[in-house]
Amino acid sequence: PTTASFTDVASTKTGSRCRYACNTNYFGHPAVVGVCVNCPTLMTSHTPAFIPNNAFWPTTGISVCNANSWQCLSGRSKSNLTSYCCPQQSAVAHTELLPGYVPCGYACVL
C-alpha cells in the first residue's frame, strides 16, 4: 500500500522484501491484505462498527483503531458506562451527580 513502509531491511535467500507496516495514523485489517487506511475509513468501510451520536473516528493522535477508538465532539465526554457522548453536566439544567447512573453519571432532578 502507498501508506505503508517495508519492514524487511534486505532481501533474503528465501524471499523478497514482502513484509510491511502501515505508516503512522494508518491502520491495517487482519482479514484484508494490503489495506492501510486512516481510522475513519477502516471503521466505516472495512469493519463497520457502531458509533454513537455526537462522536467521530479520529484521523490522528491514536495508536490503535478499533470499535472503542471513537471520540466525542467538543463539549461532550465519553461515558465510562456505555457507548455514549455525554453533554457537560453544567449544560443540562436540573441535574445531580449520581455515580454509576447510565449513561452519564448524573440524572435530572424533577
C-alpha positions in Angstrom: 0.0 0.0 0.0 1.1 3.6 -0.6 0.5 4.4 3.1 2.9 1.7 4.3 6.7 1.0 4.6 8.6 -2.2 4.2 9.9 -3.6 7.5 12.4 -6.0 6.0 15.8 -4.3 5.7 17.1 -6.5 2.9 16.1 -9.4 0.6 16.9 -12.8 1.9 17.7 -16.0 0.0 14.3 -17.4 1.0 12.2 -14.4 -0.1 12.0 -10.8 -1.1 11.0 -7.7 0.9 7.4 -8.5 1.4 6.6 -7.5 5.0 5.3 -4.0 5.6 3.8 -2.0 8.4 1.2 0.8 8.0 2.6 4.3 8.4 1.6 6.5 11.4 -2.1 7.3 11.5 -2.9 4.4 9.1 -4.2 1.0 10.1 -4.5 -2.4 8.5 -7.2 -5.1 8.6 -6.3 -8.6 9.6 -8.6 -10.2 7.0 -7.9 -7.8 4.1 -4.4 -7.9 2.8 -2.9 -4.7 1.5 -5.1 -2.3 3.5 -3.5 0.7 5.2 -6.1 3.4 5.7 -7.0 6.0 8.3 -9.2 5.1 11.2 -12.5 6.6 9.8 -12.1 4.7 6.5 -11.2 1.4 8.3 -14.1 1.6 10.7 -16.7 2.6 8.1 -15.6 0.7 5.0 -13.7 -2.4 6.2 -15.1 -3.1 9.7 -18.3 -1.3 10.1 -18.7 -0.5 13.7 -21.3 1.3 15.8 -20.5 4.9 16.6 -22.8 6.9 19.0 -24.3 10.3 18.1 -22.0 13.3 18.6 -18.9 11.1 18.0 -16.3 10.7 15.3 -13.5 8.4 14.3 -10.2 10.4 14.7 -7.7 10.6 11.9 -4.7 11.4 14.0 -3.4 11.1 17.6 -4.3 7.4 18.2 -2.1 4.3 18.2 -4.9 1.8 17.9 -8.0 1.9 15.7 -10.8 -0.4 16.9 -14.5 -0.2 17.9 -13.6 1.8 21.0 -11.4 4.4 19.3 -14.2 6.9 18.6 -14.1 10.2 20.3 -16.8 12.7 21.3 -17.3 16.1 19.7 -16.0 19.1 21.5 -18.2 19.9 24.6 -19.1 16.3 25.2 -17.3 13.5 27.1 -17.1 9.7 26.5 -19.3 7.8 29.0 -17.4 5.3 31.2 -20.6 3.2 31.4 -21.8 2.8 27.8 -21.2 3.9 24.2 -22.5 7.5 24.6 -21.2 11.1 24.3 -22.5 12.9 27.4 -23.1 16.7 27.4 -21.3 18.6 30.1 -23.3 18.4 33.3 -23.3 22.1 33.6 -25.1 22.3 30.2 -28.0 20.2 31.4 -30.4 22.1 33.7 -31.5 20.5 37.0 -29.1 17.7 37.4 -27.3 16.0 40.3 -24.3 13.7 40.3 -25.2 10.1 40.6 -22.1 7.8 40.0 -23.0 4.7 38.1 -26.2 6.3 36.7 -26.3 5.3 33.0 -25.2 6.8 30.7 -23.5 9.9 32.0 -23.2 9.5 35.8 -25.8 12.3 36.6 -29.6 12.5 36.5 -32.3 15.1 36.0 -33.8 16.3 39.2 -37.6 16.8 38.9 
